[in-house]
C-alpha cells in the first residue's frame, strides 16, 4: 500500500502499532467521519505530526486497517483448519474461528461495514478479495473425498461468507453468551444435510 510507510525500527513499529490501535478504537467509537487524526494521535499518545510519518491521511490509515483485518482473519482461519480431516470439518472449524474472532474484536464488523459508506470500492474490494481466497480452497476441493459437490465456487464462497457474516452478527454481536461451538456445528449440519424435505 503506497499511502502507508512501514517503519523499519523497533520503536517505529511500536509507534505505528499504537497509531493503528488508536485508529481502530476511534473509528469504532466515533465512526470514520467522527474520528479526527488529532483524536487518533491523542489516543496513541503521540504528536499530530507523527501520524504523517506513517500515513498520508486518515483514509490510508483506514484502508490499512481493513487490509490487516482481512489478513488476520484469513491467517487465523488457515491455522485453525490445518488439521481438519476434510472440508466439512474445515468449514466448521473455520466458521468457529471466525465467530470467535468477531466476538472478541467488537470493532471488526463496525469498521468493515462502515467502509460501504466511506468508499463503496473499499467495501467491494474487502469482500471480493476474501472471496477470491475462499474460491481457491473450494476449487481445490470440488469432487474430492470429503470435499464439495460440483458447484460454482464463487456462488458457494459468497453463500458461506454470507452465512458466516449473519450468524456472526446474531451470535456474537446481538448475544455474546452463546455456545459458538454448538452454533458452528449446527450450521455445518444444516449445510451437510440440506434444509429442504
N, C-alpha and C positions, 0 to 999 in steps of 0.2 A: 504494500500500500504506500504510494508515493507521498501521501499527505501526512505520514507518520514517520518520525525519525526515531528509530530504536536506539536505546542507549547502549554504550559499549562498556561502561564501568559498573562495578557492583553498586556503588552509591547512586549512579544514574538509573539503574534498574529498579532500585528501591523507590526512588522518587517517581519514576514512570508508573510503577505499580500503585503507589499511593494516589497518584492522579487518577488512574483507572478506577480504583476502589471508590474514590470520592465522586467521580463522574457517575459511576453506577448508582451510588447512593442518591445523589442529587437528581439524576434522571428518574429514578424510581419515586422519590418523594415529591419532587416538584414538576416532573414531566420535562421533556426535552425543551419545550418553549419557555417553561418557567424557570429552569435552571440557567444560571449565567456562568461564564468562565470564572468570575470572581467567587461565586458560590463553591465551585469545584476546587479552586486553589485554596480558598479559605478552609474548606473541609479537609484538604490534603495537608494543610499546614505549610504551604509554600507560597512564595510571592507570585503575583499575577504573571509576570514575565516568564516564570519557569514553565508555565503551560505551553508557551510558544516555542520553547526549546524542542518539544516533542510533537506538538500538533499544530497544524496550520490554523485550525479553527475548531469550533465546537462540533461541527458536523463530522470532521475527520476523526475526532475522539469517539463520537457515537458510532460511526462506521466500524472503527476498530473494535469496539465492544461487541458489536454484532458478529464480527468475524471471530472473535475469541469465544463467544457463546457457541457458535457453530462448531469450531474445532474442539472445544471442551466436551460438548455433548456427544459428538461423534466418537471422540477418542475414549471417553468413559464407556460408551456402549460397546465399542470394539473390544475393550479389555474384558468387559463383563461376559461377552458371548464367546470368547476364545475357546472355552472348554465345552461348549454346547455339543450335544451328540448329533443333533440335526437342526434344520431350520425352524421347526416348530419350537424347539427348546430355545433356539437363538432369539426368536421373536418374543417369547415370553420373558426371557432374561433382559433383552433389550428394552422392552416396554417397562419392565420393573425398574431398570436403571434410569430410564427417562423420568418416570414418575418420582423416583427418589430425588433426582437432580432438581426438578421443578418444585418439589415440596420443600427442599432445603435451601432453595435460592429464589425467594419470592420475586425478585426483580426481573427474572428472565422473561416471563410472559409479558409483563408490563412493557419492558423495553423493546422486545422483539415486535410485539403487536403495535406499539406506538409508531414504529417505523412506517407503517402503512399511511399514516397521516403526515409524516415528516417528508418522506420521499418514497412514493409508491415503488419506484425501481429498487430501492433498498430492500423492501419487504419481499418483492418478487425474487430478487437475487438470493436472499437468505433461503427461501423455501425451494427454489429451483436447484440451487447448489446442493442443499441437503438431499433433495430427491435424486439428483444425479448419482450421488454416492450410494444411496439406497438401491437404485435401479441396477447398479453394477453387481451388488450382492444378490439381488433377485435373479438377474440374468445368469449368474454363475450357478444357481441352484434350481433352475427350471428342469423338470423331468429327471431329477436325481432322486436317489433313495432318501426319503425323509425331507425332500425339498418341495418346491411348489409345482402345481399343475401347470400346463401350458397356458400362461396368462400374459397379458400385456404388462411388461414390467413397470411402465410409467403409471398406468392406472392403479396397479397394486401398490406401488410406492406411495402415491398420494392417498389411497384408501387407508393404508396402515398409518401414515402420518396424521391423517385426519382423525382417525380413531384415537391415536395416542394423544393428540392435542386436546381433544374434548374430554377424554377420560381424565387427562391431567387436570383440566380446568375443574371438573366436577369433584375429583377425589384428592386434589392437592391444594386447590385454591378455595373452593367452597367449604370443604370439610377436611381438615388435616388429620383427623383421628382415625381414618380408615386404614384397614389392613391392606396395604398395597400389594403384597404377595398374593393375597386372595383375589384382588381385583384383576391383576395381570393374568392369573391363571384362568379366571372366568372369561376374560376377553379372548384368550387364545383357544379355550374350549369352544366358545361360540363360533370362532372362525373355522376351527377344525371340523366341527360337526355341521356347521351351516345354521342358518336362522329360520329356514322355511320348512314346513311339513312336506 
